[in-house]
Amino acid sequence: MEYVLPPPEWLALCGNPSFAGNTNIDLLNHSLTQASLLAICNANMQRLQLWRQQHEYND
């Protein structure tokens, strides 16, 4: 049996940018950045789940 591993970029930890700002616009931009990062992480996790489903019963 040969295992197929997910690509390394799928396993990278997601960053958590620190907040640096003083205005509401800075807070809004930080929030949008966080939402974007969360969407990327969720997309990576969905690809991993699909990979697992494809290989789960290939033993």
mmCIF file as Biopython writes it, N, C-alpha, C and O atoms, coordinates in Angstrom:
data_model
#
loop_
_atom_site.group_PDB
_atom_site.id
_atom_site.type_symbol
_atom_site.label_atom_id
_atom_site.label_alt_id
_atom_site.label_comp_id
_atom_site.label_asym_id
_atom_site.label_entity_id
_atom_site.label_seq_id
_atom_site.pdbx_PDB_ins_code
_atom_site.Cartn_x
_atom_site.Cartn_y
_atom_site.Cartn_z
_atom_site.occupancy
_atom_site.B_iso_or_equiv
_atom_site.auth_seq_id
_atom_site.auth_asym_id
_atom_site.pdbx_PDB_model_num
ATOM 1   N N  . MET A ? 1  ? 0.846   -1.177 0.000  1.0 0.0 1  A 1 
ATOM 2   C CA . MET A ? 1  ? 0.000   0.000  0.000  1.0 0.0 1  A 1 
ATOM 3   C C  . MET A ? 1  ? 0.892   1.242  0.000  1.0 0.0 1  A 1 
ATOM 4   O O  . MET A ? 1  ? 1.869   1.325  0.744  1.0 0.0 1  A 1 
ATOM 5   N N  . GLU A ? 2  ? 0.544   2.173  -0.825 1.0 0.0 2  A 1 
ATOM 6   C CA . GLU A ? 2  ? 1.282   3.431  -0.895 1.0 0.0 2  A 1 
ATOM 7   C C  . GLU A ? 2  ? 0.372   4.564  -0.431 1.0 0.0 2  A 1 
ATOM 8   O O  . GLU A ? 2  ? -0.738  4.730  -0.937 1.0 0.0 2  A 1 
ATOM 9   N N  . TYR A ? 3  ? 0.852   5.337  0.530  1.0 0.0 3  A 1 
ATOM 10  C CA . TYR A ? 3  ? 0.075   6.464  1.038  1.0 0.0 3  A 1 
ATOM 11  C C  . TYR A ? 3  ? 0.347   7.705  0.198  1.0 0.0 3  A 1 
ATOM 12  O O  . TYR A ? 3  ? 1.490   7.983  -0.164 1.0 0.0 3  A 1 
ATOM 13  N N  . VAL A ? 4  ? -0.677  8.422  -0.098 1.0 0.0 4  A 1 
ATOM 14  C CA . VAL A ? 4  ? -0.560  9.687  -0.801 1.0 0.0 4  A 1 
ATOM 15  C C  . VAL A ? 4  ? -0.778  10.789 0.227  1.0 0.0 4  A 1 
ATOM 16  O O  . VAL A ? 4  ? -1.845  10.895 0.832  1.0 0.0 4  A 1 
ATOM 17  N N  . LEU A ? 5  ? 0.229   11.588 0.408  1.0 0.0 5  A 1 
ATOM 18  C CA . LEU A ? 5  ? 0.148   12.643 1.413  1.0 0.0 5  A 1 
ATOM 19  C C  . LEU A ? 5  ? -0.311  13.948 0.784  1.0 0.0 5  A 1 
ATOM 20  O O  . LEU A ? 5  ? -0.040  14.202 -0.389 1.0 0.0 5  A 1 
ATOM 21  N N  . PRO A ? 6  ? -1.004  14.777 1.556  1.0 0.0 6  A 1 
ATOM 22  C CA . PRO A ? 6  ? -1.410  16.083 1.029  1.0 0.0 6  A 1 
ATOM 23  C C  . PRO A ? 6  ? -0.189  16.974 0.823  1.0 0.0 6  A 1 
ATOM 24  O O  . PRO A ? 6  ? 0.820   16.818 1.511  1.0 0.0 6  A 1 
ATOM 25  N N  . PRO A ? 7  ? -0.279  17.895 -0.111 1.0 0.0 7  A 1 
ATOM 26  C CA . PRO A ? 7  ? 0.838   18.815 -0.346 1.0 0.0 7  A 1 
ATOM 27  C C  . PRO A ? 7  ? 1.159   19.626 0.920  1.0 0.0 7  A 1 
ATOM 28  O O  . PRO A ? 7  ? 0.256   19.938 1.696  1.0 0.0 7  A 1 
ATOM 29  N N  . PRO A ? 8  ? 2.421   19.962 1.127  1.0 0.0 8  A 1 
ATOM 30  C CA . PRO A ? 8  ? 2.818   20.701 2.326  1.0 0.0 8  A 1 
ATOM 31  C C  . PRO A ? 8  ? 2.053   22.013 2.526  1.0 0.0 8  A 1 
ATOM 32  O O  . PRO A ? 8  ? 1.779   22.401 3.661  1.0 0.0 8  A 1 
ATOM 33  N N  . GLU A ? 9  ? 1.704   22.701 1.422  1.0 0.0 9  A 1 
ATOM 34  C CA . GLU A ? 9  ? 1.003   23.986 1.587  1.0 0.0 9  A 1 
ATOM 35  C C  . GLU A ? 9  ? -0.385  23.795 2.190  1.0 0.0 9  A 1 
ATOM 36  O O  . GLU A ? 9  ? -0.943  24.741 2.744  1.0 0.0 9  A 1 
ATOM 37  N N  . TRP A ? 10 ? -0.947  22.610 2.096  1.0 0.0 10 A 1 
ATOM 38  C CA . TRP A ? 10 ? -2.250  22.335 2.713  1.0 0.0 10 A 1 
ATOM 39  C C  . TRP A ? 10 ? -2.117  22.177 4.226  1.0 0.0 10 A 1 
ATOM 40  O O  . TRP A ? 10 ? -3.106  22.275 4.952  1.0 0.0 10 A 1 
ATOM 41  N N  . LEU A ? 11 ? -0.908  21.935 4.696  1.0 0.0 11 A 1 
ATOM 42  C CA . LEU A ? 11 ? -0.684  21.679 6.119  1.0 0.0 11 A 1 
ATOM 43  C C  . LEU A ? 11 ? -0.072  22.865 6.845  1.0 0.0 11 A 1 
ATOM 44  O O  . LEU A ? 11 ? 0.177   22.801 8.049  1.0 0.0 11 A 1 
ATOM 45  N N  . ALA A ? 12 ? 0.166   23.934 6.123  1.0 0.0 12 A 1 
ATOM 46  C CA . ALA A ? 12 ? 0.765   25.119 6.736  1.0 0.0 12 A 1 
ATOM 47  C C  . ALA A ? 12 ? -0.201  25.745 7.735  1.0 0.0 12 A 1 
ATOM 48  O O  . ALA A ? 12 ? -1.403  25.839 7.484  1.0 0.0 12 A 1 
ATOM 49  N N  . LEU A ? 13 ? 0.334   26.165 8.854  1.0 0.0 13 A 1 
ATOM 50  C CA . LEU A ? 13 ? -0.485  26.846 9.850  1.0 0.0 13 A 1 
ATOM 51  C C  . LEU A ? 13 ? -0.891  28.217 9.333  1.0 0.0 13 A 1 
ATOM 52  O O  . LEU A ? 13 ? -0.118  28.894 8.655  1.0 0.0 13 A 1 
ATOM 53  N N  . CYS A ? 14 ? -2.083  28.608 9.654  1.0 0.0 14 A 1 
ATOM 54  C CA . CYS A ? 14 ? -2.581  29.910 9.225  1.0 0.0 14 A 1 
ATOM 55  C C  . CYS A ? 14 ? -2.040  30.993 10.143 1.0 0.0 14 A 1 
ATOM 56  O O  . CYS A ? 14 ? -1.942  30.812 11.357 1.0 0.0 14 A 1 
ATOM 57  N N  . GLY A ? 15 ? -1.698  32.099 9.552  1.0 0.0 15 A 1 
ATOM 58  C CA . GLY A ? 15 ? -1.182  33.216 10.330 1.0 0.0 15 A 1 
ATOM 59  C C  . GLY A ? 15 ? -2.285  33.947 11.069 1.0 0.0 15 A 1 
ATOM 60  O O  . GLY A ? 15 ? -3.457  33.872 10.701 1.0 0.0 15 A 1 
ATOM 61  N N  . ASN A ? 16 ? -1.900  34.638 12.089 1.0 0.0 16 A 1 
ATOM 62  C CA . ASN A ? 16 ? -2.834  35.439 12.873 1.0 0.0 16 A 1 
ATOM 63  C C  . ASN A ? 16 ? -2.206  36.814 13.055 1.0 0.0 16 A 1 
ATOM 64  O O  . ASN A ? 16 ? -1.514  37.062 14.042 1.0 0.0 16 A 1 
ATOM 65  N N  . PRO A ? 17 ? -2.450  37.710 12.094 1.0 0.0 17 A 1 
ATOM 66  C CA . PRO A ? 17 ? -1.797  39.016 12.173 1.0 0.0 17 A 1 
ATOM 67  C C  . PRO A ? 17 ? -2.237  39.793 13.410 1.0 0.0 17 A 1 
ATOM 68  O O  . PRO A ? 17 ? -3.405  39.794 13.797 1.0 0.0 17 A 1 
ATOM 69  N N  . SER A ? 18 ? -1.273  40.435 13.995 1.0 0.0 18 A 1 
ATOM 70  C CA . SER A ? 18 ? -1.594  41.248 15.171 1.0 0.0 18 A 1 
ATOM 71  C C  . SER A ? 18 ? -2.221  42.565 14.724 1.0 0.0 18 A 1 
ATOM 72  O O  . SER A ? 18 ? -1.972  43.050 13.621 1.0 0.0 18 A 1 
ATOM 73  N N  . PHE A ? 19 ? -3.015  43.112 15.582 1.0 0.0 19 A 1 
ATOM 74  C CA . PHE A ? 19 ? -3.680  44.379 15.276 1.0 0.0 19 A 1 
ATOM 75  C C  . PHE A ? 19 ? -2.744  45.528 15.595 1.0 0.0 19 A 1 
ATOM 76  O O  . PHE A ? 19 ? -2.200  45.626 16.695 1.0 0.0 19 A 1 
ATOM 77  N N  . ALA A ? 20 ? -2.570  46.391 14.614 1.0 0.0 20 A 1 
ATOM 78  C CA . ALA A ? 20 ? -1.758  47.591 14.815 1.0 0.0 20 A 1 
ATOM 79  C C  . ALA A ? 20 ? -2.506  48.754 14.167 1.0 0.0 20 A 1 
ATOM 80  O O  . ALA A ? 20 ? -2.526  48.886 12.943 1.0 0.0 20 A 1 
ATOM 81  N N  . GLY A ? 21 ? -3.099  49.564 14.971 1.0 0.0 21 A 1 
ATOM 82  C CA . GLY A ? 21 ? -3.824  50.702 14.436 1.0 0.0 21 A 1 
ATOM 83  C C  . GLY A ? 21 ? -4.517  51.476 15.532 1.0 0.0 21 A 1 
ATOM 84  O O  . GLY A ? 21 ? -4.537  51.072 16.695 1.0 0.0 21 A 1 
ATOM 85  N N  . ASN A ? 22 ? -5.085  52.598 15.132 1.0 0.0 22 A 1 
ATOM 86  C CA . ASN A ? 22 ? -5.735  53.475 16.100 1.0 0.0 22 A 1 
ATOM 87  C C  . ASN A ? 22 ? -7.110  53.942 15.663 1.0 0.0 22 A 1 
ATOM 88  O O  . ASN A ? 22 ? -7.807  54.627 16.411 1.0 0.0 22 A 1 
ATOM 89  N N  . THR A ? 23 ? -7.501  53.574 14.452 1.0 0.0 23 A 1 
ATOM 90  C CA . THR A ? 23 ? -8.750  54.115 13.930 1.0 0.0 23 A 1 
ATOM 91  C C  . THR A ? 23 ? -9.737  52.989 13.621 1.0 0.0 23 A 1 
ATOM 92  O O  . THR A ? 23 ? -9.379  51.811 13.611 1.0 0.0 23 A 1 
ATOM 93  N N  . ASN A ? 24 ? -10.965 53.375 13.375 1.0 0.0 24 A 1 
ATOM 94  C CA . ASN A ? 24 ? -11.968 52.391 12.996 1.0 0.0 24 A 1 
ATOM 95  C C  . ASN A ? 24 ? -11.630 51.745 11.656 1.0 0.0 24 A 1 
ATOM 96  O O  . ASN A ? 24 ? -11.911 50.564 11.451 1.0 0.0 24 A 1 
ATOM 97  N N  . ILE A ? 25 ? -11.034 52.501 10.751 1.0 0.0 25 A 1 
ATOM 98  C CA . ILE A ? 25 ? -10.616 51.953 9.462  1.0 0.0 25 A 1 
ATOM 99  C C  . ILE A ? 25 ? -9.560  50.881 9.659  1.0 0.0 25 A 1 
ATOM 100 O O  . ILE A ? 25 ? -9.588  49.846 8.994  1.0 0.0 25 A 1 
ATOM 101 N N  . ASP A ? 26 ? -8.621  51.127 10.579 1.0 0.0 26 A 1 
ATOM 102 C CA . ASP A ? 26 ? -7.607  50.125 10.891 1.0 0.0 26 A 1 
ATOM 103 C C  . ASP A ? 26 ? -8.268  48.850 11.424 1.0 0.0 26 A 1 
ATOM 104 O O  . ASP A ? 26 ? -7.878  47.742 11.058 1.0 0.0 26 A 1 
ATOM 105 N N  . LEU A ? 27 ? -9.245  49.012 12.269 1.0 0.0 27 A 1 
ATOM 106 C CA . LEU A ? 27 ? -9.960  47.865 12.825 1.0 0.0 27 A 1 
ATOM 107 C C  . LEU A ? 27 ? -10.727 47.129 11.730 1.0 0.0 27 A 1 
ATOM 108 O O  . LEU A ? 27 ? -10.727 45.899 11.699 1.0 0.0 27 A 1 
ATOM 109 N N  . LEU A ? 28 ? -11.371 47.857 10.843 1.0 0.0 28 A 1 
ATOM 110 C CA . LEU A ? 28 ? -12.086 47.250 9.729  1.0 0.0 28 A 1 
ATOM 111 C C  . LEU A ? 28 ? -11.129 46.459 8.842  1.0 0.0 28 A 1 
ATOM 112 O O  . LEU A ? 28 ? -11.420 45.320 8.477  1.0 0.0 28 A 1 
ATOM 113 N N  . ASN A ? 29 ? -9.997  47.052 8.496  1.0 0.0 29 A 1 
ATOM 114 C CA . ASN A ? 29 ? -9.015  46.357 7.660  1.0 0.0 29 A 1 
ATOM 115 C C  . ASN A ? 29 ? -8.497  45.095 8.327  1.0 0.0 29 A 1 
ATOM 116 O O  . ASN A ? 29 ? -8.315  44.071 7.669  1.0 0.0 29 A 1 
ATOM 117 N N  . HIS A ? 30 ? -8.263  45.163 9.617  1.0 0.0 30 A 1 
ATOM 118 C CA . HIS A ? 30 ? -7.810  43.994 10.360 1.0 0.0 30 A 1 
ATOM 119 C C  . HIS A ? 30 ? -8.883  42.901 10.331 1.0 0.0 30 A 1 
ATOM 120 O O  . HIS A ? 30 ? -8.575  41.725 10.137 1.0 0.0 30 A 1 
ATOM 121 N N  . SER A ? 31 ? -10.114 43.292 10.519 1.0 0.0 31 A 1 
ATOM 122 C CA . SER A ? 31 ? -11.219 42.340 10.486 1.0 0.0 31 A 1 
ATOM 123 C C  . SER A ? 31 ? -11.347 41.683 9.118  1.0 0.0 31 A 1 
ATOM 124 O O  . SER A ? 31 ? -11.577 40.477 9.032  1.0 0.0 31 A 1 
ATOM 125 N N  . LEU A ? 32 ? -11.203 42.459 8.054  1.0 0.0 32 A 1 
ATOM 126 C CA . LEU A ? 32 ? -11.279 41.904 6.702  1.0 0.0 32 A 1 
ATOM 127 C C  . LEU A ? 32 ? -10.123 40.947 6.424  1.0 0.0 32 A 1 
ATOM 128 O O  . LEU A ? 32 ? -10.297 39.929 5.754  1.0 0.0 32 A 1 
ATOM 129 N N  . THR A ? 33 ? -8.958  41.275 6.937  1.0 0.0 33 A 1 
ATOM 130 C CA . THR A ? 33 ? -7.803  40.391 6.795  1.0 0.0 33 A 1 
ATOM 131 C C  . THR A ? 33 ? -8.056  39.078 7.517  1.0 0.0 33 A 1 
ATOM 132 O O  . THR A ? 33 ? -7.778  38.006 6.979  1.0 0.0 33 A 1 
ATOM 133 N N  . GLN A ? 34 ? -8.583  39.158 8.734  1.0 0.0 34 A 1 
ATOM 134 C CA . GLN A ? 34 ? -8.891  37.943 9.500  1.0 0.0 34 A 1 
ATOM 135 C C  . GLN A ? 34 ? -9.909  37.089 8.761  1.0 0.0 34 A 1 
ATOM 136 O O  . GLN A ? 34 ? -9.755  35.870 8.694  1.0 0.0 34 A 1 
ATOM 137 N N  . ALA A ? 35 ? -10.941 37.701 8.210  1.0 0.0 35 A 1 
ATOM 138 C CA . ALA A ? 35 ? -11.976 36.957 7.488  1.0 0.0 35 A 1 
ATOM 139 C C  . ALA A ? 35 ? -11.386 36.279 6.256  1.0 0.0 35 A 1 
ATOM 140 O O  . ALA A ? 35 ? -11.742 35.144 5.940  1.0 0.0 35 A 1 
ATOM 141 N N  . SER A ? 36 ? -10.495 36.963 5.570  1.0 0.0 36 A 1 
ATOM 142 C CA . SER A ? 36 ? -9.849  36.394 4.392  1.0 0.0 36 A 1 
ATOM 143 C C  . SER A ? 36 ? -8.991  35.188 4.768  1.0 0.0 36 A 1 
ATOM 144 O O  . SER A ? 36 ? -9.031  34.156 4.098  1.0 0.0 36 A 1 
ATOM 145 N N  . LEU A ? 37 ? -8.223  35.325 5.834  1.0 0.0 37 A 1 
ATOM 146 C CA . LEU A ? 37 ? -7.388  34.211 6.291  1.0 0.0 37 A 1 
ATOM 147 C C  . LEU A ? 37 ? -8.230  33.016 6.712  1.0 0.0 37 A 1 
ATOM 148 O O  . LEU A ? 37 ? -7.865  31.871 6.444  1.0 0.0 37 A 1 
ATOM 149 N N  . LEU A ? 38 ? -9.340  33.273 7.362  1.0 0.0 38 A 1 
ATOM 150 C CA . LEU A ? 38 ? -10.231 32.194 7.770  1.0 0.0 38 A 1 
ATOM 151 C C  . LEU A ? 38 ? -10.787 31.466 6.550  1.0 0.0 38 A 1 
ATOM 152 O O  . LEU A ? 38 ? -10.881 30.238 6.553  1.0 0.0 38 A 1 
ATOM 153 N N  . ALA A ? 39 ? -11.152 32.200 5.522  1.0 0.0 39 A 1 
ATOM 154 C CA . ALA A ? 39 ? -11.666 31.590 4.293  1.0 0.0 39 A 1 
ATOM 155 C C  . ALA A ? 39 ? -10.598 30.710 3.645  1.0 0.0 39 A 1 
ATOM 156 O O  . ALA A ? 39 ? -10.909 29.620 3.164  1.0 0.0 39 A 1 
ATOM 157 N N  . ILE A ? 40 ? -9.357  31.162 3.627  1.0 0.0 40 A 1 
ATOM 158 C CA . ILE A ? 40 ? -8.265  30.373 3.062  1.0 0.0 40 A 1 
ATOM 159 C C  . ILE A ? 40 ? -8.064  29.097 3.871  1.0 0.0 40 A 1 
ATOM 160 O O  . ILE A ? 40 ? -7.912  28.017 3.302  1.0 0.0 40 A 1 
ATOM 161 N N  . CYS A ? 41 ? -8.063  29.219 5.186  1.0 0.0 41 A 1 
ATOM 162 C CA . CYS A ? 41 ? -7.895  28.039 6.046  1.0 0.0 41 A 1 
ATOM 163 C C  . CYS A ? 41 ? -9.035  27.045 5.845  1.0 0.0 41 A 1 
ATOM 164 O O  . CYS A ? 41 ? -8.799  25.839 5.781  1.0 0.0 41 A 1 
ATOM 165 N N  . ASN A ? 42 ? -10.253 27.534 5.745  1.0 0.0 42 A 1 
ATOM 166 C CA . ASN A ? 42 ? -11.390 26.644 5.527  1.0 0.0 42 A 1 
ATOM 167 C C  . ASN A ? 42 ? -11.279 25.940 4.178  1.0 0.0 42 A 1 
ATOM 168 O O  . ASN A ? 42 ? -11.614 24.760 4.073  1.0 0.0 42 A 1 
ATOM 169 N N  . ALA A ? 43 ? -10.817 26.638 3.151  1.0 0.0 43 A 1 
ATOM 170 C CA . ALA A ? 43 ? -10.635 26.017 1.837  1.0 0.0 43 A 1 
ATOM 171 C C  . ALA A ? 43 ? -9.588  24.911 1.915  1.0 0.0 43 A 1 
ATOM 172 O O  . ALA A ? 43 ? -9.758  23.846 1.320  1.0 0.0 43 A 1 
ATOM 173 N N  . ASN A ? 44 ? -8.510  25.164 2.648  1.0 0.0 44 A 1 
ATOM 174 C CA . ASN A ? 44 ? -7.486  24.131 2.823  1.0 0.0 44 A 1 
ATOM 175 C C  . ASN A ? 44 ? -8.049  22.922 3.562  1.0 0.0 44 A 1 
ATOM 176 O O  . ASN A ? 44 ? -7.771  21.783 3.187  1.0 0.0 44 A 1 
ATOM 177 N N  . MET A ? 45 ? -8.819  23.152 4.582  1.0 0.0 45 A 1 
ATOM 178 C CA . MET A ? 45 ? -9.390  22.037 5.346  1.0 0.0 45 A 1 
ATOM 179 C C  . MET A ? 45 ? -10.388 21.247 4.506  1.0 0.0 45 A 1 
ATOM 180 O O  . MET A ? 45 ? -10.475 20.026 4.640  1.0 0.0 45 A 1 
ATOM 181 N N  . GLN A ? 46 ? -11.139 21.923 3.647  1.0 0.0 46 A 1 
ATOM 182 C CA . GLN A ? 46 ? -12.075 21.210 2.774  1.0 0.0 46 A 1 
ATOM 183 C C  . GLN A ? 46 ? -11.327 20.328 1.786  1.0 0.0 46 A 1 
ATOM 184 O O  . GLN A ? 46 ? -11.765 19.217 1.488  1.0 0.0 46 A 1 
ATOM 185 N N  . ARG A ? 47 ? -10.185 20.822 1.270  1.0 0.0 47 A 1 
ATOM 186 C CA . ARG A ? 47 ? -9.377  19.993 0.370  1.0 0.0 47 A 1 
ATOM 187 C C  . ARG A ? 47 ? -8.831  18.779 1.101  1.0 0.0 47 A 1 
ATOM 188 O O  . ARG A ? 47 ? -8.793  17.686 0.535  1.0 0.0 47 A 1 
ATOM 189 N N  . LEU A ? 48 ? -8.406  18.950 2.349  1.0 0.0 48 A 1 
ATOM 190 C CA . LEU A ? 48 ? -7.920  17.814 3.135  1.0 0.0 48 A 1 
ATOM 191 C C  . LEU A ? 48 ? -9.040  16.813 3.400  1.0 0.0 48 A 1 
ATOM 192 O O  . LEU A ? 48 ? -8.812  15.605 3.336  1.0 0.0 48 A 1 
ATOM 193 N N  . GLN A ? 49 ? -10.227 17.287 3.693  1.0 0.0 49 A 1 
ATOM 194 C CA . GLN A ? 49 ? -11.354 16.390 3.926  1.0 0.0 49 A 1 
ATOM 195 C C  . GLN A ? 49 ? -11.682 15.605 2.668  1.0 0.0 49 A 1 
ATOM 196 O O  . GLN A ? 49 ? -11.964 14.409 2.741  1.0 0.0 49 A 1 
ATOM 197 N N  . LEU A ? 50 ? -11.648 16.259 1.517  1.0 0.0 50 A 1 
ATOM 198 C CA . LEU A ? 50 ? -11.903 15.581 0.253  1.0 0.0 50 A 1 
ATOM 199 C C  . LEU A ? 50 ? -10.836 14.525 0.004  1.0 0.0 50 A 1 
ATOM 200 O O  . LEU A ? 50 ? -11.155 13.403 -0.392 1.0 0.0 50 A 1 
ATOM 201 N N  . TRP A ? 51 ? -9.581  14.870 0.229  1.0 0.0 51 A 1 
ATOM 202 C CA . TRP A ? 51 ? -8.487  13.916 0.062  1.0 0.0 51 A 1 
ATOM 203 C C  . TRP A ? 51 ? -8.716  12.696 0.950  1.0 0.0 51 A 1 
ATOM 204 O O  . TRP A ? 51 ? -8.558  11.557 0.509  1.0 0.0 51 A 1 
ATOM 205 N N  . ARG A ? 52 ? -9.083  12.941 2.184  1.0 0.0 52 A 1 
ATOM 206 C CA . ARG A ? 52 ? -9.312  11.832 3.110  1.0 0.0 52 A 1 
ATOM 207 C C  . ARG A ? 52 ? -10.456 10.943 2.616  1.0 0.0 52 A 1 
ATOM 208 O O  . ARG A ? 52 ? -10.349 9.717  2.648  1.0 0.0 52 A 1 
ATOM 209 N N  . GLN A ? 53 ? -11.541 11.554 2.164  1.0 0.0 53 A 1 
ATOM 210 C CA . GLN A ? 53 ? -12.676 10.781 1.663  1.0 0.0 53 A 1 
ATOM 211 C C  . GLN A ? 53 ? -12.264 9.928  0.470  1.0 0.0 53 A 1 
ATOM 212 O O  . GLN A ? 53 ? -12.718 8.791  0.338  1.0 0.0 53 A 1 
ATOM 213 N N  . GLN A ? 54 ? -11.423 10.455 -0.388 1.0 0.0 54 A 1 
ATOM 214 C CA . GLN A ? 54 ? -11.000 9.731  -1.577 1.0 0.0 54 A 1 
ATOM 215 C C  . GLN A ? 54 ? -10.101 8.537  -1.230 1.0 0.0 54 A 1 
ATOM 216 O O  . GLN A ? 54 ? -10.071 7.546  -1.959 1.0 0.0 54 A 1 
ATOM 217 N N  . HIS A ? 55 ? -9.374  8.638  -0.120 1.0 0.0 55 A 1 
ATOM 218 C CA . HIS A ? 55 ? -8.402  7.595  0.237  1.0 0.0 55 A 1 
ATOM 219 C C  . HIS A ? 55 ? -8.797  6.781  1.460  1.0 0.0 55 A 1 
ATOM 220 O O  . HIS A ? 55 ? -8.093  5.843  1.832  1.0 0.0 55 A 1 
ATOM 221 N N  . GLU A ? 56 ? -9.895  7.124  2.078  1.0 0.0 56 A 1 
ATOM 222 C CA . GLU A ? 56 ? -10.286 6.470  3.328  1.0 0.0 56 A 1 
ATOM 223 C C  . GLU A ? 56 ? -10.533 4.977  3.137  1.0 0.0 56 A 1 
ATOM 224 O O  . GLU A ? 56 ? -10.170 4.181  4.003  1.0 0.0 56 A 1 
ATOM 225 N N  . TYR A ? 57 ? -11.131 4.590  2.044  1.0 0.0 57 A 1 
ATOM 226 C CA . TYR A ? 57 ? -11.496 3.188  1.851  1.0 0.0 57 A 1 
ATOM 227 C C  . TYR A ? 57 ? -10.645 2.508  0.786  1.0 0.0 57 A 1 
ATOM 228 O O  . TYR A ? 57 ? -11.058 1.507  0.201  1.0 0.0 57 A 1 
ATOM 229 N N  . ASN A ? 58 ? -9.461  3.051  0.536  1.0 0.0 58 A 1 
ATOM 230 C CA . ASN A ? 58 ? -8.555  2.464  -0.448 1.0 0.0 58 A 1 
ATOM 231 C C  . ASN A ? 58 ? -7.577  1.491  0.163  1.0 0.0 58 A 1 
ATOM 232 O O  . ASN A ? 58 ? -6.567  1.180  -0.468 1.0 0.0 58 A 1 
ATOM 233 N N  . ASP A ? 59 ? -7.817  1.007  1.330  1.0 0.0 59 A 1 
ATOM 234 C CA . ASP A ? 59 ? -6.872  0.092  2.004  1.0 0.0 59 A 1 
ATOM 235 C C  . ASP A ? 59 ? -6.960  -1.308 1.455  1.0 0.0 59 A 1 
ATOM 236 O O  . ASP A ? 59 ? -6.238  -2.196 1.909  1.0 0.0 59 A 1 
#
